[in-house]
Structure formats: C-alpha cells, structure tokens
C-alpha cells in the first residue's frame, strides 16, 4: 500500500429516538464534509426516523437537514440540479447548499424505482473513473456488496449491523489505496 497510511475508526453512540438528523449534524460538524457514505436504516428498523410509519423521502430530507446543520449553514435544505460532465442530469444526483456560495454533490442511492436506480449505478461507475465528483452518497442497500468508492474518507452507519459480512463489505468500500 503506497497511499493508505492510517485508518481512523471513531464510533459514536447517539440517542436517535427523535431521528438521527442531529447525530449526522454532530459528525459533520466535528470532522467537516468529507467524501462520505451515509447508510440509513431500513424503514422497518427501530432506528428509522419515524418507525414504524415513515417514507424514504422523509429519511432523505432528515439526512440532508443534518448535513446542512452540521456544515454550519443557516437556513433549510436548498438543492439544485447536478449537471454531469457529459451534460446529463439525474434526479437522484443533486447539489446541496452548505454555505454561502458553497455547494456539494449528493447522490441519493436510496430510491428503488428501477429507472432511477439504473441511472444512479451508471453515475457511480463514472465517479471512480474521475469523470464526476461526489461528496456524499446516501445509501440504504445499494452501496454494500461489490461497491468501491476509492476516494471515500468516511462511512456513517445509522443503526446496528448484525451481519459481520455486511460490516466487512461496507468498510471495504473505504479501505482502498488511493492517491488524494
């Protein structure tokens, strides 16, 4: 390994009874906005924002609110379309305002509509080739097995993972020898 010199594992336990937006905000505030994958819990899990009756859209909005709050940005969630290097757009890839004149690129890999999912997978393949830049990926199940994001700096896992295999797969996405 030439570039991977150290790993920092930090485990935080937060009270998520009222949702996990504040826990994400706290993590972002302490470490800044890095290349991050945020794994959210399934809607059927107790860690979900409004278990047992919640919608994926509400979960995503909660994550975005946490990112904005953690970045120190005043105001609510403000998004804009992302235009890829080839001129295409995808409703699951967008810009998020995290400061005055500061925007980050976010990929919503949670949506399970087939045509959106195909576009997200195609976009994520381009990310590792360096053609498009991503700051945060919000995922549920898509970015686990067989997924590598070589420039990933941090993984935020909301909830409990009971499978050792999934833990290894998720962390393997981040442990790559990558210059940068």
N, C-alpha and C positions, 0 to 999 in steps of 0.2 A: 504494500500500500504506500503510495507516494504522497497523497494529499490528505488522507484521513488520519489526523494525528491524535485526536482525542474525541471522546464522546461525553456528553453531559446528560445524565439522566436526572431529571427532577420530578419527583412525584408530589402532587398536591391533592389534598382531600378537601373538597368544598361541600358545603351544605347546598344541595340543589333542589330542595323541597319546592322552592318558588321558581324553578327554572335554572338554567345554567348560564345564562347570559352574563351575569356578574362574575362568574368563575372564569369565563373566557376573557372578559374585560380585564380582570386582575392579571391573568397570564400575559396578555398582550401588553399591558401597562408595565409589567416588570421586565420583559425581555424585548419589547418592540415588535414591529411587524417583520417577521422573517418569512422565509419560504416554508409555509405551514400547511399540513393536512389536518383538518378537524374532523374527527369521526364522531358523528352524533348517534345517539341510541335509536333503536327501532321504536316506532310508536307504541309497540306493545310492552316496552320495558318501563319499569318504575321511574327511571331517570329521565324519561321523556318529559318535555316542558309541561304538558297538561295531560299526563297519563290519567285515565285510560282513553280520553277523548281528545285527540289532537290531530292536527293536519300537518303534513310535511312542510307546507308553505309557512305555517306558524313557526315551526322549528327553525327554518332557514332565516326568517326575519329575526328571531331571537339571537341566532349566531351573528348575524350582521350587526345587530344593535350592540352586542358585546364587543365586536371588533372596533366599531366606531367609538364606543365609550372608552375602551382601552387605549385607543390611539390619542385620546385627549381632545377629540373633535367635539365641538359643541353642536347641538342640533341633532336631528334624526338621521335616518338612513336615506342617503341620496345615491341613486345608481344611474348609470349611463351605459349605452351600448358599447361593447368592445368590438373594434374592427380589427380582424386578424391581418397578418402580413399579406395574405392573398386577397384581401378586400371583403372577405365573407364575415357574416355575423352569426351568432348562435344565441338564442335567448337564455341559455344556461351559462354563458360566459359574459361577464359584465364588469364594468368599472365601479368601484365603491369609493366615495369621497371620505377621506380620513384626515383631512386638514384643509386649510386654505390653499387652494391650487395643488393639492396632493391627492392623487387617485391611485388605487391599487387594483390589480386584476384578480377577480374571484371566479372560480369555476364551481358551479352548483352541480355536483355529480350525484345528487340525491334523486332527482326526478326520474321516474321509471317509465315514462312514455317512450315507446320504442324509437320513434324518430328523433327525439331529443337525446336519448341515450347513445345512439349511433354517432350523432354529431359530437357529443362530449368525448367519446372514445377516440374519434378521429382527431379532435383538437388536442387531447392529452398525448397522443403519439407525436404530434408536432412539437410539443413542449420540450421533450427530451432531445429533439434534434436541434433545438436552439432557435427555431423559427419564430416562436411566440413566447412571450414572457408571462408567467403566472406568479402571483404572490401567495394566494391562499386557495386551497381546494377543500370544499365542504363535501364530505362523503358519508355514506351510510354503509353500503356493502361493496360498491364498485371498485374501490381502490385498495383492495386487500390482496388476494392471491394473484400472483403474476404481475403485479403493478410495481414499476420502479419510477421514481421521480428523482433523478440523480442530484438535483440541486436542493432537495428538501433539507431544511435545517431543524424542523421541529414537528412533532406529532402531538396533537391534543386529542386524547381519547376521553370522551364523556361516557361515564358508566363503567360497568365491570365487564371485563372479557373473561369468560370462563374457559376458553379453549387455548391451550398452550400453542397449538399450531397457528391460530389466528394472531396471537401476540407476536410470534416469530415473523409471520408474514407482514404484519403492519410495521414492525420495527425494521424489517429488512428493506422496506421502501426508503428508509432514511440512511441506511448504512452503506454508502457507496463511496468509492474512491473517486472524488470529483474535484477538479481544479476550479476554485471560485468561491 
